[in-house]
């Protein structure tokens, strides 16, 4: 799944993204930590990996492993 970063709090390391279908999805610090990234910018394009229950487990920048 892909979307755009809508909010990101560097202090809590969590945020929300706006999916391509227009829905909003939250991600927690654990999903951000698994990404290996240090920062996300508002409006940045990302892809996500989700658990079967829909919980975001990893946030990734497309094209970067």
C-alpha positions in Angstrom: 0.0 0.0 0.0 1.2 3.5 -0.6 0.3 6.9 0.7 1.5 10.4 1.7 2.6 11.4 5.2 -0.1 13.6 6.7 1.4 14.1 10.2 4.6 13.0 11.8 5.7 13.8 15.4 9.5 13.4 15.7 9.2 13.3 19.5 6.8 10.3 19.6 8.0 8.9 16.2 4.5 8.3 15.1 2.1 9.8 12.7 -0.6 9.3 10.1 -0.6 8.9 6.4 -3.2 9.5 3.7 -3.7 6.5 1.6 -4.3 6.7 -2.2 -8.0 5.9 -1.6 -8.4 9.0 0.6 -8.5 7.2 3.9 -6.2 8.1 6.8 -4.1 5.4 8.6 -2.1 5.9 11.8 1.3 4.3 12.4 3.1 4.0 15.7 6.7 4.4 16.8 7.4 0.6 16.4 6.5 0.7 12.7 8.7 3.8 12.2 11.6 2.2 14.1 11.4 -0.9 11.8 11.8 1.4 8.8 15.4 2.3 9.6 14.6 5.9 8.7 15.5 8.9 10.9 12.8 11.4 9.8 9.7 11.7 7.6 8.5 14.9 6.0 4.9 16.0 5.6 3.8 15.2 2.0 6.5 12.5 1.6 5.4 9.5 -0.4 5.7 6.2 1.5 4.7 2.6 1.2 3.7 0.5 4.2 3.7 -3.1 5.3 0.6 -4.0 7.3 -0.3 -7.0 9.5 -3.4 -9.0 8.6 -5.4 -7.0 11.1 -4.5 -3.8 9.2 -2.0 -2.5 11.8 1.0 -0.8 10.1 4.2 -2.7 10.9 6.7 -0.9 8.7 6.9 2.5 6.9 9.2 2.6 3.8 10.2 5.1 1.2 9.5 3.6 -2.3 12.7 2.6 -4.1 14.8 2.6 -0.9 15.4 -0.8 0.8 
